Amino acid sequence: MNDRISHSGILLAVVMLMSTTFCKAEDFQQQDEIIASARAFLEAEQLVALDRAGEVRMGRLDPRLRLAACDGKLEAFLPPGAQAMGNTTVGVRCPVPSWTLYLSAQVIVQGQVLVTTRPLARGERLTEEHVQLVERDLASLPRGYFEAAQPVLGQQARRHLAADTVLNPQLIEAPRLVRRGEEVTLVAGSNGFAIRSRGQAMADGSSGEVIRVRSRDSKRIIEGRVLSAGVVKVTL
């Protein structure tokens, strides 16, 4: 009796194994279709974000992976916190039967960015001879970059910059036309009528910035907009 049960159990296991082993290929979702869906999604995402195409390198799936064939269109998406460039993760989901899979990927996007041609000292103003455009992987520049020289010309370095430094908004600033504590000219008036007086700057200021100044005559602290070096426009 025990032998008979034992043999029956072995036979049942063999039958189950054979039924699993010999499932039709169409019963399972093709891995190349999953990868193609993720790749197409990433290529579209970077075109929207950067208006340019890049190289998408998809990670591999475990060849032993078996997912039920999707009865509908595969849907690719970026999980929360993932990005469309660099090393990233993309999700692929099937509505029916319901399953979700995550794949690793690397998106390389090349573009022309502005770099320094030589070392720059802190406070040194940038001219055309200080910068040039070179090819870089944009995914490796999370702090940003410039694609043309015009926005940085006349700006000054916030700190010492080595040669071949990729410029970004954190590395440059508008020149300080007014320094805290220095005497400035206060200009007030409109319609061709102007009154000039003297005052003291209470803060540093670049062109167009609003700073506080102390009037020499009234001793009042008022606000004004920096017009040029040492000149602040105030409202009476």
Biotite code that builds the C-alpha atoms (Angstrom):
import biotite.structure as struc

atoms = struc.array([
    struc.Atom([0.000, 0.000, 0.000], chain_id="A", res_id=1, res_name="MET", atom_name="CA", element="C"),
    struc.Atom([2.758, 2.431, 0.980], chain_id="A", res_id=2, res_name="ASN", atom_name="CA", element="C"),
    struc.Atom([4.704, 1.533, -2.149], chain_id="A", res_id=3, res_name="ASP", atom_name="CA", element="C"),
    struc.Atom([1.628, 2.147, -4.234], chain_id="A", res_id=4, res_name="ARG", atom_name="CA", element="C"),
    struc.Atom([1.120, 5.633, -2.696], chain_id="A", res_id=5, res_name="ILE", atom_name="CA", element="C"),
    struc.Atom([4.796, 6.397, -3.125], chain_id="A", res_id=6, res_name="SER", atom_name="CA", element="C"),
    struc.Atom([4.725, 5.427, -6.807], chain_id="A", res_id=7, res_name="HIS", atom_name="CA", element="C"),
    struc.Atom([1.522, 7.433, -7.348], chain_id="A", res_id=8, res_name="SER", atom_name="CA", element="C"),
    struc.Atom([3.110, 10.495, -5.780], chain_id="A", res_id=9, res_name="GLY", atom_name="CA", element="C"),
    struc.Atom([6.170, 10.193, -7.984], chain_id="A", res_id=10, res_name="ILE", atom_name="CA", element="C"),
    struc.Atom([4.004, 9.772, -11.072], chain_id="A", res_id=11, res_name="LEU", atom_name="CA", element="C"),
    struc.Atom([1.922, 12.859, -10.167], chain_id="A", res_id=12, res_name="LEU", atom_name="CA", element="C"),
    struc.Atom([5.070, 14.947, -9.670], chain_id="A", res_id=13, res_name="ALA", atom_name="CA", element="C"),
    struc.Atom([6.437, 13.827, -13.032], chain_id="A", res_id=14, res_name="VAL", atom_name="CA", element="C"),
    struc.Atom([3.156, 14.685, -14.755], chain_id="A", res_id=15, res_name="VAL", atom_name="CA", element="C"),
    struc.Atom([3.093, 18.151, -13.130], chain_id="A", res_id=16, res_name="MET", atom_name="CA", element="C"),
    struc.Atom([6.710, 18.772, -14.120], chain_id="A", res_id=17, res_name="LEU", atom_name="CA", element="C"),
    struc.Atom([6.030, 17.694, -17.693], chain_id="A", res_id=18, res_name="MET", atom_name="CA", element="C"),
    struc.Atom([2.946, 19.913, -17.911], chain_id="A", res_id=19, res_name="SER", atom_name="CA", element="C"),
    struc.Atom([4.995, 22.894, -16.698], chain_id="A", res_id=20, res_name="THR", atom_name="CA", element="C"),
    struc.Atom([7.955, 22.114, -18.917], chain_id="A", res_id=21, res_name="THR", atom_name="CA", element="C"),
    struc.Atom([5.896, 21.673, -22.053], chain_id="A", res_id=22, res_name="PHE", atom_name="CA", element="C"),
    struc.Atom([3.721, 24.795, -21.753], chain_id="A", res_id=23, res_name="CYS", atom_name="CA", element="C"),
    struc.Atom([3.384, 26.524, -25.080], chain_id="A", res_id=24, res_name="LYS", atom_name="CA", element="C"),
    struc.Atom([5.710, 29.465, -25.668], chain_id="A", res_id=25, res_name="ALA", atom_name="CA", element="C"),
    struc.Atom([2.724, 31.722, -26.432], chain_id="A", res_id=26, res_name="GLU", atom_name="CA", element="C"),
    struc.Atom([1.490, 31.192, -22.858], chain_id="A", res_id=27, res_name="ASP", atom_name="CA", element="C"),
    struc.Atom([4.394, 33.342, -21.647], chain_id="A", res_id=28, res_name="PHE", atom_name="CA", element="C"),
    struc.Atom([5.220, 36.987, -22.355], chain_id="A", res_id=29, res_name="GLN", atom_name="CA", element="C"),
    struc.Atom([8.190, 37.304, -24.690], chain_id="A", res_id=30, res_name="GLN", atom_name="CA", element="C"),
    struc.Atom([11.101, 39.015, -22.942], chain_id="A", res_id=31, res_name="GLN", atom_name="CA", element="C"),
    struc.Atom([12.172, 40.887, -26.046], chain_id="A", res_id=32, res_name="ASP", atom_name="CA", element="C"),
    struc.Atom([8.728, 42.523, -26.164], chain_id="A", res_id=33, res_name="GLU", atom_name="CA", element="C"),
    struc.Atom([9.074, 43.684, -22.553], chain_id="A", res_id=34, res_name="ILE", atom_name="CA", element="C"),
    struc.Atom([12.509, 45.133, -23.234], chain_id="A", res_id=35, res_name="ILE", atom_name="CA", element="C"),
    struc.Atom([11.333, 46.780, -26.473], chain_id="A", res_id=36, res_name="ALA", atom_name="CA", element="C"),
    struc.Atom([8.440, 48.436, -24.649], chain_id="A", res_id=37, res_name="SER", atom_name="CA", element="C"),
    struc.Atom([10.782, 49.840, -21.970], chain_id="A", res_id=38, res_name="ALA", atom_name="CA", element="C"),
    struc.Atom([13.305, 51.022, -24.572], chain_id="A", res_id=39, res_name="ARG", atom_name="CA", element="C"),
    struc.Atom([10.693, 52.812, -26.697], chain_id="A", res_id=40, res_name="ALA", atom_name="CA", element="C"),
    struc.Atom([9.336, 54.559, -23.599], chain_id="A", res_id=41, res_name="PHE", atom_name="CA", element="C"),
    struc.Atom([12.762, 55.828, -22.501], chain_id="A", res_id=42, res_name="LEU", atom_name="CA", element="C"),
    struc.Atom([13.596, 57.034, -26.006], chain_id="A", res_id=43, res_name="GLU", atom_name="CA", element="C"),
    struc.Atom([10.336, 58.992, -26.112], chain_id="A", res_id=44, res_name="ALA", atom_name="CA", element="C"),
    struc.Atom([10.887, 60.424, -22.624], chain_id="A", res_id=45, res_name="GLU", atom_name="CA", element="C"),
    struc.Atom([14.298, 61.850, -23.411], chain_id="A", res_id=46, res_name="GLN", atom_name="CA", element="C"),
    struc.Atom([13.071, 63.356, -26.676], chain_id="A", res_id=47, res_name="LEU", atom_name="CA", element="C"),
    struc.Atom([10.393, 65.247, -24.726], chain_id="A", res_id=48, res_name="VAL", atom_name="CA", element="C"),
    struc.Atom([12.750, 66.298, -21.924], chain_id="A", res_id=49, res_name="ALA", atom_name="CA", element="C"),
    struc.Atom([15.798, 67.242, -24.002], chain_id="A", res_id=50, res_name="LEU", atom_name="CA", element="C"),
    struc.Atom([14.553, 67.479, -27.595], chain_id="A", res_id=51, res_name="ASP", atom_name="CA", element="C"),
    struc.Atom([17.285, 65.074, -28.676], chain_id="A", res_id=52, res_name="ARG", atom_name="CA", element="C"),
    struc.Atom([17.865, 61.346, -28.953], chain_id="A", res_id=53, res_name="ALA", atom_name="CA", element="C"),
    struc.Atom([20.414, 59.346, -27.028], chain_id="A", res_id=54, res_name="GLY", atom_name="CA", element="C"),
    struc.Atom([21.632, 55.818, -26.584], chain_id="A", res_id=55, res_name="GLU", atom_name="CA", element="C"),
    struc.Atom([19.509, 53.514, -24.426], chain_id="A", res_id=56, res_name="VAL", atom_name="CA", element="C"),
    struc.Atom([21.190, 50.455, -22.944], chain_id="A", res_id=57, res_name="ARG", atom_name="CA", element="C"),
    struc.Atom([18.739, 48.038, -21.364], chain_id="A", res_id=58, res_name="MET", atom_name="CA", element="C"),
    struc.Atom([19.645, 45.666, -18.568], chain_id="A", res_id=59, res_name="GLY", atom_name="CA", element="C"),
    struc.Atom([19.148, 41.927, -18.971], chain_id="A", res_id=60, res_name="ARG", atom_name="CA", element="C"),
    struc.Atom([16.232, 39.885, -17.704], chain_id="A", res_id=61, res_name="LEU", atom_name="CA", element="C"),
    struc.Atom([16.674, 36.517, -16.039], chain_id="A", res_id=62, res_name="ASP", atom_name="CA", element="C"),
    struc.Atom([16.144, 33.992, -18.871], chain_id="A", res_id=63, res_name="PRO", atom_name="CA", element="C"),
    struc.Atom([14.277, 31.756, -16.407], chain_id="A", res_id=64, res_name="ARG", atom_name="CA", element="C"),
    struc.Atom([11.648, 34.456, -15.853], chain_id="A", res_id=65, res_name="LEU", atom_name="CA", element="C"),
    struc.Atom([8.151, 33.312, -16.864], chain_id="A", res_id=66, res_name="ARG", atom_name="CA", element="C"),
    struc.Atom([5.311, 35.836, -16.964], chain_id="A", res_id=67, res_name="LEU", atom_name="CA", element="C"),
    struc.Atom([1.852, 35.176, -18.341], chain_id="A", res_id=68, res_name="ALA", atom_name="CA", element="C"),
    struc.Atom([1.336, 36.543, -21.836], chain_id="A", res_id=69, res_name="ALA", atom_name="CA", element="C"),
    struc.Atom([-0.264, 39.979, -21.660], chain_id="A", res_id=70, res_name="CYS", atom_name="CA", element="C"),
    struc.Atom([-3.805, 40.223, -23.008], chain_id="A", res_id=71, res_name="ASP", atom_name="CA", element="C"),
    struc.Atom([-3.375, 43.816, -24.138], chain_id="A", res_id=72, res_name="GLY", atom_name="CA", element="C"),
    struc.Atom([-0.731, 46.476, -24.629], chain_id="A", res_id=73, res_name="LYS", atom_name="CA", element="C"),
    struc.Atom([2.284, 46.609, -22.327], chain_id="A", res_id=74, res_name="LEU", atom_name="CA", element="C"),
    struc.Atom([2.541, 49.883, -20.401], chain_id="A", res_id=75, res_name="GLU", atom_name="CA", element="C"),
    struc.Atom([5.973, 51.309, -19.542], chain_id="A", res_id=76, res_name="ALA", atom_name="CA", element="C"),
    struc.Atom([6.472, 54.004, -16.876], chain_id="A", res_id=77, res_name="PHE", atom_name="CA", element="C"),
    struc.Atom([9.070, 55.726, -14.720], chain_id="A", res_id=78, res_name="LEU", atom_name="CA", element="C"),
    struc.Atom([8.819, 54.751, -11.033], chain_id="A", res_id=79, res_name="PRO", atom_name="CA", element="C"),
    struc.Atom([8.834, 57.591, -8.458], chain_id="A", res_id=80, res_name="PRO", atom_name="CA", element="C"),
    struc.Atom([12.299, 59.117, -8.207], chain_id="A", res_id=81, res_name="GLY", atom_name="CA", element="C"),
    struc.Atom([13.557, 57.613, -11.470], chain_id="A", res_id=82, res_name="ALA", atom_name="CA", element="C"),
    struc.Atom([14.845, 59.847, -14.276], chain_id="A", res_id=83, res_name="GLN", atom_name="CA", element="C"),
    struc.Atom([14.987, 59.609, -18.044], chain_id="A", res_id=84, res_name="ALA", atom_name="CA", element="C"),
    struc.Atom([18.789, 59.954, -18.181], chain_id="A", res_id=85, res_name="MET", atom_name="CA", element="C"),
    struc.Atom([21.776, 58.177, -16.678], chain_id="A", res_id=86, res_name="GLY", atom_name="CA", element="C"),
    struc.Atom([21.415, 54.988, -14.666], chain_id="A", res_id=87, res_name="ASN", atom_name="CA", element="C"),
    struc.Atom([17.709, 54.522, -14.143], chain_id="A", res_id=88, res_name="THR", atom_name="CA", element="C"),
    struc.Atom([14.847, 52.080, -13.677], chain_id="A", res_id=89, res_name="THR", atom_name="CA", element="C"),
    struc.Atom([11.794, 51.672, -15.879], chain_id="A", res_id=90, res_name="VAL", atom_name="CA", element="C"),
    struc.Atom([8.666, 49.736, -15.034], chain_id="A", res_id=91, res_name="GLY", atom_name="CA", element="C"),
    struc.Atom([6.584, 47.644, -17.427], chain_id="A", res_id=92, res_name="VAL", atom_name="CA", element="C"),
    struc.Atom([3.076, 46.574, -16.426], chain_id="A", res_id=93, res_name="ARG", atom_name="CA", element="C"),
    struc.Atom([0.439, 44.335, -17.925], chain_id="A", res_id=94, res_name="CYS", atom_name="CA", element="C"),
    struc.Atom([-3.227, 45.104, -17.200], chain_id="A", res_id=95, res_name="PRO", atom_name="CA", element="C"),
    struc.Atom([-4.576, 41.560, -17.816], chain_id="A", res_id=96, res_name="VAL", atom_name="CA", element="C"),
    struc.Atom([-3.368, 39.352, -16.270], chain_id="A", res_id=97, res_name="PRO", atom_name="CA", element="C"),
    struc.Atom([-2.008, 41.895, -13.799], chain_id="A", res_id=98, res_name="SER", atom_name="CA", element="C"),
    struc.Atom([1.778, 41.933, -13.343], chain_id="A", res_id=99, res_name="TRP", atom_name="CA", element="C"),
    struc.Atom([4.505, 44.559, -13.097], chain_id="A", res_id=100, res_name="THR", atom_name="CA", element="C"),
    struc.Atom([8.208, 44.206, -13.842], chain_id="A", res_id=101, res_name="LEU", atom_name="CA", element="C"),
    struc.Atom([11.133, 46.608, -13.254], chain_id="A", res_id=102, res_name="TYR", atom_name="CA", element="C"),
    struc.Atom([14.165, 46.788, -15.527], chain_id="A", res_id=103, res_name="LEU", atom_name="CA", element="C"),
    struc.Atom([17.466, 48.583, -15.118], chain_id="A", res_id=104, res_name="SER", atom_name="CA", element="C"),
    struc.Atom([18.686, 50.830, -17.934], chain_id="A", res_id=105, res_name="ALA", atom_name="CA", element="C"),
    struc.Atom([21.330, 53.375, -18.819], chain_id="A", res_id=106, res_name="GLN", atom_name="CA", element="C"),
    struc.Atom([20.457, 56.366, -20.970], chain_id="A", res_id=107, res_name="VAL", atom_name="CA", element="C"),
    struc.Atom([23.401, 58.234, -22.494], chain_id="A", res_id=108, res_name="ILE", atom_name="CA", element="C"),
    struc.Atom([22.619, 61.615, -24.058], chain_id="A", res_id=109, res_name="VAL", atom_name="CA", element="C"),
    struc.Atom([25.462, 63.549, -25.653], chain_id="A", res_id=110, res_name="GLN", atom_name="CA", element="C"),
    struc.Atom([25.329, 67.303, -26.107], chain_id="A", res_id=111, res_name="GLY", atom_name="CA", element="C"),
    struc.Atom([27.437, 70.431, -26.528], chain_id="A", res_id=112, res_name="GLN", atom_name="CA", element="C"),
    struc.Atom([28.108, 72.192, -23.221], chain_id="A", res_id=113, res_name="VAL", atom_name="CA", element="C"),
    struc.Atom([30.225, 75.164, -22.194], chain_id="A", res_id=114, res_name="LEU", atom_name="CA", element="C"),
    struc.Atom([33.541, 74.558, -20.401], chain_id="A", res_id=115, res_name="VAL", atom_name="CA", element="C"),
    struc.Atom([36.388, 76.807, -19.292], chain_id="A", res_id=116, res_name="THR", atom_name="CA", element="C"),
    struc.Atom([39.442, 77.000, -21.551], chain_id="A", res_id=117, res_name="THR", atom_name="CA", element="C"),
    struc.Atom([41.836, 77.873, -18.724], chain_id="A", res_id=118, res_name="ARG", atom_name="CA", element="C"),
    struc.Atom([41.829, 78.290, -14.917], chain_id="A", res_id=119, res_name="PRO", atom_name="CA", element="C"),
    struc.Atom([39.759, 81.228, -13.637], chain_id="A", res_id=120, res_name="LEU", atom_name="CA", element="C"),
    struc.Atom([40.273, 83.083, -10.375], chain_id="A", res_id=121, res_name="ALA", atom_name="CA", element="C"),
    struc.Atom([37.402, 83.883, -8.049], chain_id="A", res_id=122, res_name="ARG", atom_name="CA", element="C"),
    struc.Atom([35.713, 87.070, -9.213], chain_id="A", res_id=123, res_name="GLY", atom_name="CA", element="C"),
    struc.Atom([37.252, 86.949, -12.703], chain_id="A", res_id=124, res_name="GLU", atom_name="CA", element="C"),
    struc.Atom([34.839, 87.967, -15.442], chain_id="A", res_id=125, res_name="ARG", atom_name="CA", element="C"),
    struc.Atom([34.199, 85.575, -18.297], chain_id="A", res_id=126, res_name="LEU", atom_name="CA", element="C"),
    struc.Atom([34.873, 86.574, -21.889], chain_id="A", res_id=127, res_name="THR", atom_name="CA", element="C"),
    struc.Atom([34.639, 84.614, -25.134], chain_id="A", res_id=128, res_name="GLU", atom_name="CA", element="C"),
    struc.Atom([38.263, 83.505, -24.833], chain_id="A", res_id=129, res_name="GLU", atom_name="CA", element="C"),
    struc.Atom([37.519, 81.847, -21.493], chain_id="A", res_id=130, res_name="HIS", atom_name="CA", element="C"),
    struc.Atom([34.907, 79.372, -22.763], chain_id="A", res_id=131, res_name="VAL", atom_name="CA", element="C"),
    struc.Atom([34.309, 76.810, -25.490], chain_id="A", res_id=132, res_name="GLN", atom_name="CA", element="C"),
    struc.Atom([31.708, 74.190, -26.435], chain_id="A", res_id=133, res_name="LEU", atom_name="CA", element="C"),
    struc.Atom([32.615, 70.503, -26.052], chain_id="A", res_id=134, res_name="VAL", atom_name="CA", element="C"),
    struc.Atom([30.751, 67.192, -26.185], chain_id="A", res_id=135, res_name="GLU", atom_name="CA", element="C"),
    struc.Atom([29.674, 65.724, -22.845], chain_id="A", res_id=136, res_name="ARG", atom_name="CA", element="C"),
    struc.Atom([27.261, 63.120, -21.476], chain_id="A", res_id=137, res_name="ASP", atom_name="CA", element="C"),
    struc.Atom([24.394, 65.289, -20.216], chain_id="A", res_id=138, res_name="LEU", atom_name="CA", element="C"),
    struc.Atom([23.316, 62.638, -17.707], chain_id="A", res_id=139, res_name="ALA", atom_name="CA", element="C"),
    struc.Atom([26.565, 63.228, -15.822], chain_id="A", res_id=140, res_name="SER", atom_name="CA", element="C"),
    struc.Atom([25.711, 66.924, -15.259], chain_id="A", res_id=141, res_name="LEU", atom_name="CA", element="C"),
    struc.Atom([22.952, 67.001, -12.624], chain_id="A", res_id=142, res_name="PRO", atom_name="CA", element="C"),
    struc.Atom([23.805, 70.584, -11.581], chain_id="A", res_id=143, res_name="ARG", atom_name="CA", element="C"),
    struc.Atom([23.000, 71.905, -15.037], chain_id="A", res_id=144, res_name="GLY", atom_name="CA", element="C"),
    struc.Atom([25.002, 73.331, -17.939], chain_id="A", res_id=145, res_name="TYR", atom_name="CA", element="C"),
    struc.Atom([25.026, 76.016, -20.615], chain_id="A", res_id=146, res_name="PHE", atom_name="CA", element="C"),
    struc.Atom([24.647, 75.278, -24.323], chain_id="A", res_id=147, res_name="GLU", atom_name="CA", element="C"),
    struc.Atom([25.756, 78.728, -25.531], chain_id="A", res_id=148, res_name="ALA", atom_name="CA", element="C"),
    struc.Atom([28.272, 81.353, -24.448], chain_id="A", res_id=149, res_name="ALA", atom_name="CA", element="C"),
    struc.Atom([25.977, 84.396, -24.395], chain_id="A", res_id=150, res_name="GLN", atom_name="CA", element="C"),
    struc.Atom([24.365, 83.784, -20.960], chain_id="A", res_id=151, res_name="PRO", atom_name="CA", element="C"),
    struc.Atom([27.755, 83.583, -19.186], chain_id="A", res_id=152, res_name="VAL", atom_name="CA", element="C"),
    struc.Atom([29.664, 86.410, -20.885], chain_id="A", res_id=153, res_name="LEU", atom_name="CA", element="C"),
    struc.Atom([30.270, 89.235, -18.408], chain_id="A", res_id=154, res_name="GLY", atom_name="CA", element="C"),
    struc.Atom([29.466, 86.994, -15.440], chain_id="A", res_id=155, res_name="GLN", atom_name="CA", element="C"),
    struc.Atom([32.142, 86.296, -12.826], chain_id="A", res_id=156, res_name="GLN", atom_name="CA", element="C"),
    struc.Atom([33.408, 83.102, -11.220], chain_id="A", res_id=157, res_name="ALA", atom_name="CA", element="C"),
    struc.Atom([32.047, 82.447, -7.730], chain_id="A", res_id=158, res_name="ARG", atom_name="CA", element="C"),
    struc.Atom([35.228, 80.523, -6.860], chain_id="A", res_id=159, res_name="ARG", atom_name="CA", element="C"),
    struc.Atom([38.426, 79.298, -8.463], chain_id="A", res_id=160, res_name="HIS", atom_name="CA", element="C"),
    struc.Atom([37.622, 77.203, -11.534], chain_id="A", res_id=161, res_name="LEU", atom_name="CA", element="C"),
    struc.Atom([40.009, 74.722, -13.115], chain_id="A", res_id=162, res_name="ALA", atom_name="CA", element="C"),
    struc.Atom([40.446, 74.439, -16.867], chain_id="A", res_id=163, res_name="ALA", atom_name="CA", element="C"),
    struc.Atom([37.850, 72.226, -18.616], chain_id="A", res_id=164, res_name="ASP", atom_name="CA", element="C"),
    struc.Atom([35.248, 72.831, -15.889], chain_id="A", res_id=165, res_name="THR", atom_name="CA", element="C"),
    struc.Atom([31.674, 72.430, -17.124], chain_id="A", res_id=166, res_name="VAL", atom_name="CA", element="C"),
    struc.Atom([29.958, 75.716, -16.262], chain_id="A", res_id=167, res_name="LEU", atom_name="CA", element="C"),
    struc.Atom([26.628, 75.666, -14.445], chain_id="A", res_id=168, res_name="ASN", atom_name="CA", element="C"),
    struc.Atom([24.505, 78.373, -12.772], chain_id="A", res_id=169, res_name="PRO", atom_name="CA", element="C"),
    struc.Atom([26.020, 77.639, -9.344], chain_id="A", res_id=170, res_name="GLN", atom_name="CA", element="C"),
    struc.Atom([29.551, 78.457, -10.519], chain_id="A", res_id=171, res_name="LEU", atom_name="CA", element="C"),
    struc.Atom([28.986, 81.966, -11.854], chain_id="A", res_id=172, res_name="ILE", atom_name="CA", element="C"),
    struc.Atom([27.233, 85.151, -10.748], chain_id="A", res_id=173, res_name="GLU", atom_name="CA", element="C"),
    struc.Atom([26.579, 88.668, -11.923], chain_id="A", res_id=174, res_name="ALA", atom_name="CA", element="C"),
    struc.Atom([29.388, 91.125, -11.071], chain_id="A", res_id=175, res_name="PRO", atom_name="CA", element="C"),
    struc.Atom([28.891, 93.079, -7.857], chain_id="A", res_id=176, res_name="ARG", atom_name="CA", element="C"),
    struc.Atom([28.412, 96.704, -8.876], chain_id="A", res_id=177, res_name="LEU", atom_name="CA", element="C"),
    struc.Atom([27.836, 97.823, -5.311], chain_id="A", res_id=178, res_name="VAL", atom_name="CA", element="C"),
    struc.Atom([29.634, 96.593, -2.208], chain_id="A", res_id=179, res_name="ARG", atom_name="CA", element="C"),
    struc.Atom([28.268, 96.653, 1.317], chain_id="A", res_id=180, res_name="ARG", atom_name="CA", element="C"),
    struc.Atom([29.512, 99.631, 3.308], chain_id="A", res_id=181, res_name="GLY", atom_name="CA", element="C"),
    struc.Atom([30.685, 101.686, 0.325], chain_id="A", res_id=182, res_name="GLU", atom_name="CA", element="C"),
    struc.Atom([29.362, 105.114, -0.563], chain_id="A", res_id=183, res_name="GLU", atom_name="CA", element="C"),
    struc.Atom([26.944, 105.173, -3.494], chain_id="A", res_id=184, res_name="VAL", atom_name="CA", element="C"),
    struc.Atom([25.079, 107.749, -5.532], chain_id="A", res_id=185, res_name="THR", atom_name="CA", element="C"),
    struc.Atom([21.316, 107.749, -4.946], chain_id="A", res_id=186, res_name="LEU", atom_name="CA", element="C"),
    struc.Atom([19.209, 108.772, -7.934], chain_id="A", res_id=187, res_name="VAL", atom_name="CA", element="C"),
    struc.Atom([15.524, 109.655, -7.569], chain_id="A", res_id=188, res_name="ALA", atom_name="CA", element="C"),
    struc.Atom([13.031, 111.172, -9.981], chain_id="A", res_id=189, res_name="GLY", atom_name="CA", element="C"),
    struc.Atom([11.169, 110.592, -13.257], chain_id="A", res_id=190, res_name="SER", atom_name="CA", element="C"),
    struc.Atom([10.166, 112.305, -16.521], chain_id="A", res_id=191, res_name="ASN", atom_name="CA", element="C"),
    struc.Atom([13.625, 113.705, -17.048], chain_id="A", res_id=192, res_name="GLY", atom_name="CA", element="C"),
    struc.Atom([13.810, 115.170, -13.539], chain_id="A", res_id=193, res_name="PHE", atom_name="CA", element="C"),
    struc.Atom([16.368, 113.607, -11.195], chain_id="A", res_id=194, res_name="ALA", atom_name="CA", element="C"),
    struc.Atom([17.706, 114.334, -7.752], chain_id="A", res_id=195, res_name="ILE", atom_name="CA", element="C"),
    struc.Atom([21.075, 112.996, -6.761], chain_id="A", res_id=196, res_name="ARG", atom_name="CA", element="C"),
    struc.Atom([22.327, 112.456, -3.239], chain_id="A", res_id=197, res_name="SER", atom_name="CA", element="C"),
    struc.Atom([24.764, 110.279, -1.384], chain_id="A", res_id=198, res_name="ARG", atom_name="CA", element="C"),
    struc.Atom([24.168, 107.176, 0.667], chain_id="A", res_id=199, res_name="GLY", atom_name="CA", element="C"),
    struc.Atom([25.752, 104.034, 2.055], chain_id="A", res_id=200, res_name="GLN", atom_name="CA", element="C"),
    struc.Atom([25.041, 100.540, 0.712], chain_id="A", res_id=201, res_name="ALA", atom_name="CA", element="C"),
    struc.Atom([23.786, 98.094, 3.335], chain_id="A", res_id=202, res_name="MET", atom_name="CA", element="C"),
    struc.Atom([24.440, 95.046, 1.117], chain_id="A", res_id=203, res_name="ALA", atom_name="CA", element="C"),
    struc.Atom([26.238, 93.910, -2.028], chain_id="A", res_id=204, res_name="ASP", atom_name="CA", element="C"),
    struc.Atom([24.270, 94.323, -5.232], chain_id="A", res_id=205, res_name="GLY", atom_name="CA", element="C"),
    struc.Atom([24.398, 93.317, -8.903], chain_id="A", res_id=206, res_name="SER", atom_name="CA", element="C"),
    struc.Atom([22.722, 95.084, -11.799], chain_id="A", res_id=207, res_name="SER", atom_name="CA", element="C"),
    struc.Atom([18.939, 95.111, -11.302], chain_id="A", res_id=208, res_name="GLY", atom_name="CA", element="C"),
    struc.Atom([19.013, 93.850, -7.720], chain_id="A", res_id=209, res_name="GLU", atom_name="CA", element="C"),
    struc.Atom([17.120, 95.660, -4.996], chain_id="A", res_id=210, res_name="VAL", atom_name="CA", element="C"),
    struc.Atom([19.238, 96.519, -1.949], chain_id="A", res_id=211, res_name="ILE", atom_name="CA", element="C"),
    struc.Atom([18.891, 98.636, 1.170], chain_id="A", res_id=212, res_name="ARG", atom_name="CA", element="C"),
    struc.Atom([20.813, 101.914, 1.440], chain_id="A", res_id=213, res_name="VAL", atom_name="CA", element="C"),
    struc.Atom([21.154, 104.541, 4.162], chain_id="A", res_id=214, res_name="ARG", atom_name="CA", element="C"),
    struc.Atom([20.626, 108.139, 3.037], chain_id="A", res_id=215, res_name="SER", atom_name="CA", element="C"),
    struc.Atom([23.447, 110.433, 4.164], chain_id="A", res_id=216, res_name="ARG", atom_name="CA", element="C"),
    struc.Atom([21.054, 113.399, 4.457], chain_id="A", res_id=217, res_name="ASP", atom_name="CA", element="C"),
    struc.Atom([18.035, 111.879, 6.226], chain_id="A", res_id=218, res_name="SER", atom_name="CA", element="C"),
    struc.Atom([19.794, 108.907, 7.835], chain_id="A", res_id=219, res_name="LYS", atom_name="CA", element="C"),
    struc.Atom([16.784, 106.815, 6.772], chain_id="A", res_id=220, res_name="ARG", atom_name="CA", element="C"),
    struc.Atom([17.221, 103.304, 5.376], chain_id="A", res_id=221, res_name="ILE", atom_name="CA", element="C"),
    struc.Atom([15.445, 102.924, 2.052], chain_id="A", res_id=222, res_name="ILE", atom_name="CA", element="C"),
    struc.Atom([15.396, 100.447, -0.797], chain_id="A", res_id=223, res_name="GLU", atom_name="CA", element="C"),
    struc.Atom([16.762, 101.011, -4.266], chain_id="A", res_id=224, res_name="GLY", atom_name="CA", element="C"),
    struc.Atom([17.623, 99.184, -7.471], chain_id="A", res_id=225, res_name="ARG", atom_name="CA", element="C"),
    struc.Atom([21.250, 98.928, -8.621], chain_id="A", res_id=226, res_name="VAL", atom_name="CA", element="C"),
    struc.Atom([21.648, 100.761, -11.932], chain_id="A", res_id=227, res_name="LEU", atom_name="CA", element="C"),
    struc.Atom([25.403, 100.643, -12.486], chain_id="A", res_id=228, res_name="SER", atom_name="CA", element="C"),
    struc.Atom([28.673, 100.672, -10.570], chain_id="A", res_id=229, res_name="ALA", atom_name="CA", element="C"),
    struc.Atom([28.076, 102.740, -7.412], chain_id="A", res_id=230, res_name="GLY", atom_name="CA", element="C"),
    struc.Atom([24.658, 104.027, -8.546], chain_id="A", res_id=231, res_name="VAL", atom_name="CA", element="C"),
    struc.Atom([21.314, 103.062, -6.954], chain_id="A", res_id=232, res_name="VAL", atom_name="CA", element="C"),
    struc.Atom([17.876, 104.301, -8.062], chain_id="A", res_id=233, res_name="LYS", atom_name="CA", element="C"),
    struc.Atom([15.465, 104.984, -5.194], chain_id="A", res_id=234, res_name="VAL", atom_name="CA", element="C"),
    struc.Atom([11.823, 106.032, -4.987], chain_id="A", res_id=235, res_name="THR", atom_name="CA", element="C"),
    struc.Atom([10.975, 109.260, -3.216], chain_id="A", res_id=236, res_name="LEU", atom_name="CA", element="C"),
])
